[in-house]
């Protein structure tokens, strides 16, 4: 009888220890089981089960986290859907490489205004940004890591005194 009670208590202890894992659900459908160490402004630091190394994943790649101890569900981001060039307005420009942790590189994109144009500095910048987002949308990528943003105005741009804006970035999508 004592043996049965010991086996029952041991089994319950094992079940509760496994139930305490946090579950990170990514937008790609992947599920990560481990322990969330801390939630930072744009990333989540966690450890896989039975490992000591800390891993980082960007919040843009994570849909939600279900905490094992409390059962609390914390939603982090909505999935951004980009099906083609028409969805260019859904593309998000990221300014720090750490935001892309957990995303897959899609390719390099570029947006620029023409050398001869009648744009002011601000409207030229917006036009270049739109072309950059459209290029990412064609690749089916909802994120761009901005790596270069160059604007020239007046005599620095061309002999006619116009302005030109050139933006380059790396497109990312869900893994």
N, C-alpha and C positions, 0 to 999 in steps of 0.2 A: 504494500500500500504506500509506504514511504517513497519507494522508487517511482511510482506513478505520479505522485504529487510533485516530486522533484523534476520529472520529465515535463509535466504540465507547466510548471513555473519557468523552467528553462525555455520551453517553446514560446511562451508568452513574452519573455524577455527578448528573445530573438526577433519576434514579430514586431515588437515595439521599437526595437533599435533600427529595423529596416524601414519602418513607417516614418522615421524622423528625417529622411532624406528630402531635400528641397528638389522640386522639379522645375526646370527651366524649359519652357516651350518656345522654340524658334519659329519664325514665320515660314521657314522652309519645310516645316513639319518635323524636324529633328527634335528629340527630347533629350535633355541632359539631366542626369541625376547626380546630385552631389550636395554640397553645402555652400550656400551663399555667405560669403564673408562680409562683404559690404556693397552697398549700392552708391555709386558716385554720380556726378552730374550727368555724364553721358555714357557710363559703362557700369558693368556689374562684375565684381571680382568674386570668383567661386573656386572651390576645390572639388575635384572628382572624388567619388567614394573610394576610400582606402588609399588616397594619395595625399601628399603634403604640399605639392607644388600649387601655387596660386595661378589661376587662369583668368583672362579678361575677355569679356564679350561686350560689344557695343549695344546700347539700348535699342538702336534702330533695327537690329537683327532679332530682338526678343519680343515675343507677343506678351507673355505673362510668366510669372513665377508663382508656384504654389509652394508655400512654406510648410515643411513636414511637421514641425512641432505644433504649430497653431492651426494649420489648415487654411490660413489666410491666403487669398489670391490677390496678387498685385499686377495690374495691367501696365505695360510699359509703352507700347506703341501699336498703332494700327498698321496693317499691311498696306503698302502703297502699291497699287496696281498700274503698270504701264504696259499697254498692249501694242503701242505703235506711236508714230509721230504725233498723232492727234492728242495723245495724253501727255504732251510735253509740260503742261502746267503742273502736273503731279510730281515732277522730278524735284528732288531736294538737293541743294548745294551744301556740302559739308566743308568745314574749314580746318579741321584737325584730323590727322591720320588715325588717332585713337577711336574716332567715331565709327570707323569702318571695320573694327574687329568683329569677326563673325560673318562678314559679307564676302562675296566672291568678286574678284576683279573682272570687269567686262571688256575693257579696252580704253584707249586714249581718245578723248573728244576735244574738239576745238570750235570756238565761236568767235567770229570777228566781223567788224563792219568793213565796208569797202574803203579802198584808199581814197577815192573821190566820193565824198558824200556831203550832204548839207545838214549833218547832225550836230547838235551841241554835245558837250562832253557827257552829260547825263543821259540823253536819249541814245547816244551811241553805245554807252555802257549797257543800257537795258536791251538794246538790239543784239549786242554780242552775247549777253546772258541768255536771251531767248534762243539764239542759234546753238549755243552750248547745250541747253536743255533739250532742244529738238534732236541734236545728234545723239544724246544719251537715250532718248526715247526710242529712236530708230533701233538701237541696240537692245531695247527692252530692259534698260537699267534705270531704277528709280532714284539712284544716288550718284552724285558727282563729288569727288574730292578735288577741290580747286587747287591747282599747283602753280598757276601763273595768271596774273591779272595785270595787263599792261595797257595803259592809255597814253596816247600822245596827243597834244593839242597845239595848234598854231604852227609856228615855223619848225618845231621839232618833229612834226608829223610828215608833212610833205611840202613841196614848193608852193602849193596853192594855199597854204595856211589852214587846211581842214583838220579834222580830228579823226583818230582811228583808235578803236578799242579791240584788244585781242585777249581772249580768255582761253586757257587750256586746263584740262582736268582729266582725271581717271574715273571712268564710269564703273559703278559697282551694282551688283544685284544680289538677291538672296541666294544662299548656297542650296 
